């Protein structure tokens, strides 16, 4: 039996999260024939399972653990996050969907003077890179966030942070990509990638696809996809869990973090509280699939109650698990790897990928088209790993 000939296009984008959908949209918008492929449905992995935090500051945990030398290396990522927030601001009009963006500011609180001095150094570094973060004294904190526990001694306010709805953003980009002329292949698992004389051929569960240019932006799956081409990318999947409460009266207008433990806390537009902060999930002993860690749930909720005592009056409704993609130095990987595989573009923004998705889409689309990018991408090249 003769197999069907491969389907052809100008660019193949593998990964149906927010970055892949945004990339396909920008390519199609520019008139480039594009096919977006995902082995599941769109936005069902990290882009749909995250809690919708909108980040724009240096995250405190790696700053504390890795020091200011690491933070100075990571700092160029701030420019990408700031640019992404600017894109987010215009998405309602551009995509025709209310993605529920609310930028109430990110509030990092400290429970002792040692934590506050570390926050002060972090704020200085952020200010040096154009982020208008402010150091808050105890009195400042009481004025900005009276709902925070009295034991907190101060903190930081980052004005460009907040939240959006992850269940709306990726589908909105995908719908816009379709309107612009892109094709989308759902439930299409890539089984093999081969280089051809003029590009790449992908063997999938839905047939073969050929294109001169290939964008790999499939989160934690980017590493095994790259390996099919002999490209090693140190991207790993980390199962993490998020909690959601019943609807409560308005309580938390900020995206709240705590310098003393893992915490993100925010209130969705409908009123439910979303509580997370990078708490790891466990693995089910029989299925090997990510599963909720109940001890982690209890500890996460205890931290939330310590920082915002009124959270303790809300009933927990659900906890779910998503797989976040991580990189050893927590910096993005963004590059056109023409020296290794001409036409190949790779991209991932670890841990903060939902926030960075819109700008990542613009960057990866530009790299795939071979046009200039308004950012210095040298710090994000995977060659830094040797």
N, C-alpha and C positions, 0 to 999 in steps of 0.2 A: 504494500500500500504506500503510495506517495504522500508524504506529509505536506501539509499546507505551507505555502511560502510565508516567510516572515512578514509581519506588518511593519511598515516603515514610517518613520517620523523624523523631524529635525532634532528634537531633544526628548530623551526619556528621563523622567523624574521618578525616582524610587523612594517612597515614603509619603504616606498620606496623612501626616500630622499637620500642624499649622505651618511649619516651615515648608514642607512639600507643597501644600495647597497654595501658599502664598507665592512660592517659586513658579508653579504652573500658571498662576494667574498673571504674574508679571511677564512671563515669557509670551503667553497668548496675547496679552495686552499689547505687546510689542510686535505682534504679527508672526511670531515663531510657532510653527507647528509643534505641538507638545502633547505627549501622553504621560499621564500621572498614574503610577502603579502602586498599589498597596496590597499586602497579603491578607489584611483583614478588611474592615470597612474604614472609612475616613474618620480620623480623630478619635479612634477607640482605644488608643494606647496612651502614652504619656500626655499627649495634647488634650485628651478628653478626661483623663483621670486625675489631673492636677487640680488644685483648689482655686486657680484663677488669680494668684497673686501677681501684681504688677511691680516688678523690682527695678530699682534704679541706683542702688547704693552698693558698696562693697559689703558682702555678707560677713557678719561678725564672726561666726564660728571659724572659717578658714583664716580670717585676719588674726584671731586670737591664737590659733594653733600653728600657723605658718609664719606669722610675723610680717613686719613692714617690708622686708625685701620681697617676699612673695606678693604683697599687696601692690607694690610699685610695678611689678611685672604684669599683674592682672589689670591694673588701672586702665589700660587702653580699651578694655571691654566696656568701661563706663560710657564711652562715646557711642558705642553701638546701642546700648540700652537707652540712652537719651534719645538717639535718633529713632529708635523703635517706638518709644512713647509718643513722639511727635506724629508718627504714622498712625498709631492707635487713635489719636485724637480725631483724625479725619475719616476713620473707617465707617462710621455710621452712614455718612453721606456717600462715601465712595462705593460701599458694598450694598447699601440699601437695607441694612439690618442694624438694629440696636444691639451692639455687642455688650452693653451694660458696663461700659468703662466708667469707673468712678475713681478720681484721683484725689482722695482725701489726705494723702501724705502717708509716708512710712514712719512709724514711731518705734525706735529702739530704746528700751528702758534698761536702767541699771539698778541693781539693789545694793551696791556698795561703791566706795570711792575708787577702788582699783579698777573696777569695770568702767567707771565713768572716765578715768584717765585714758584708758585704751580707746574708748569711743572718741575722746577729744582728738587723739592722734589720727584716728580713722577719718574724722570729719575734716581735719586739716588736709589730708591727702585727697579726699574727694573734692574739696574746694579748689585745690590746685589743678584738678582736672575738669573744672567747670561745673561741678554738681553743687547746687546751692543748699547743701545740708547745713543745719544749725545745731549747735550744742545747746542743750537745755539744762538749766539749773533745776533744783527741786521746785522752786517757785514757778519757773517757766513750765515745768511739767504739770503742776497742779492747774495752771491756767489753760494749757493746751488740752490736757486729758484728765479731767477730774475723776474719771471713772477708774483710773489706775490705782493700785494699792498704795497705801500711805508709806509702806516701807521702801518704795522706789525713790532713789535719790537724784535722779536726773536722767538724761538720755540724749537722743538725737532725733530731729525731725527732717525727713527727706521729702521735699514737696512733690516730686514727680511720681511717687508711688501710690499704689491703690489696688484695684482689682478689676477684672473683666470676667465675662462668662465663657469658660472654655467649651461649653456645649453648644455655643452659638458661633464662636469665632471661626473655627476651622470649616464648618459647613458653609459659612458665608463666603470665605475665600474660595472654596471649591465651586460653589454656585456661580461666583463671578468668573472663575476660570472657564467653566462650561459656556457661559454667555459669551466669553471672549473667543471661544473656538477650541479650547483644549478638550482632549478626551480623557476620561477617567476609567481605569480598569480596577474594580474592587475585587477582593478575594482572589488576587492574582499573585501567587507566591513565586518569587524568583528562585529557580533551581540551579542555574548556572549562568555565568557571564563569560563570554569569550570576546577577545579582541578580533576584529576583522581588518581587512586592508584599509577600510575607510571609517572605522569607528568600533561599534560594539554590537554584539548580538546577545539577547537575553532569552534563555529558555525558561518558560514559566508554566504554571498550571493552566494557563489560558492561551497557550501557544507561544510562538517566537516573535520577538520584536527587535528591530534594528534601528540604529540611529548613529549619526556621527558624533553626537555629544550625549553624555550621561551624567546626571546629577544624583549623587547618593546622599540622602538626608533622612534616613530611616531610624533616627535615634539610636538605641542600643543595637539595632540590627545592622547599622552601617559597617561595623567591624567585620562580621562574617561576609557581607557583600563585598567589601573591599578585598578580603582575602581571596575571593574568587578571581581577582585580577592580580594577585600577588602583592597587594598593597596592605601593609599592616597599620592599623589605626587603633590606638589604645583607648577604645570606647567600651565601657561596660554598663550593664543594666543593674540598677539597684532598686529592689522592691521597697516602696515606702507607702505609708498609710495616712489617710486623712479622715477626720471625723466631722460630722455635721449634726447640729442640734435642731430642735423644733424652732419654729418662728417665735421670736421675742420682740419686744418693743425696741426702738432704736437705742443702741448701747455703745457700739464701737465704730466710730467714723473713720478710723485709721487702719492701716495694715500694721499690726503690732508684733514686734519681736522682743525677745528677752535676752540680755547679755549673759544671764546666768544659766541658761539651759536652752534646749531646742524648742522654739515656739514660733509659729505664725498664727495670728488670730485676726479675723476680719468678719464683717457682717455682710451677707449677701443682700441684694436689693429686695428680696422678699422677706428678709428679716432673720433667716437662720444664721447661726454662727458656724463658721468654718475654722476648724482647729487642726493645725498640723505643725510643720516645722522640720521635716526630714526625719521623722521617726521610722526606723526600719520595720518592714513587715517580716514575717517568717516564711518558711516553705512547708507546704503540707507534706507529711511523711509518706503518704500513699501516692498522691498525684504528682508531687514535685512542683506544683504550681504555687505562686505566691499566695499567702494567706494572712489574715489579720493576726497580729500578736496582741493578745488581750492585756498582757502586762504593760506593753508599750502604750496601749490605749489609756490605761489607768494613770500611768506616769505623765503622759501628754496632757490629759485633762487636769491633773493636779498642778502642773506648771501653769496652765491657763487660769485656773482658779487663784493661784498665788498672785499672778500679775493683775488679773481683773476679777476680783472676788465675786462680782455679780454674775459671772459666767456659771457659777455653781448652782444658780437657780434654774438653769435651762436643762431640759431633758435631752440626752443623747438619742438621736434617731438611727444613725447609721455610721458605719466605718467601712471604707473601701480601700483597695490596694491598687496602686499603679506602679509601673516600672520607669524610673527616671534614668536617663543616660548620664554617666559620669566619665570624667577624664582625670588622670592622675593629678594634674596641676590646676584643675577646675577652670581652665581657660578654654575658649572656643577653639574648634578646629575648622578652619575655613581656607580653602585653597583650590586653585586650578592646577591639577597635577599633570600638566602637559609633558613634563620631563620624564614621567614614569609611564603614563598612559594618555597619549594625546586625546583631548576631548573630555577627560574625566574631571568632574568637579565634586568636591566633598564638603559637607558642612554639618556641624552640630554645635549647639550652645549648651554646655552641660548645666543641669539643675535649673537654669533660668530660661529654658527654651521657649516656654509659652510667652513670656515677656518679650523675648528677642525675635519671635517668629516673623513679625512683619518686616523688620529690617533684614533678617536673614533671607527672606524671600527676594527682596530687592538685590541683595549682594549676589546670591547664587545665580539668579537670572542674568545679572550683568556679566558674571564670570562665564556662564554658559554661552552668552552672546559674544564674548570677547570684547566688551566695551569697558571703559574706565569706571572704576569704583571710587567713590569719594572718601575712602578710608584707607589707612595704612594697614594692610592685612599681614604684613611680615610677622608680627608677634604671634599670629594664629596659625602659621604654617606647621603641618605635622612633622616637618624635618627637625623641629626643636627636640623631638624625642630620640633623635639619633638614628 
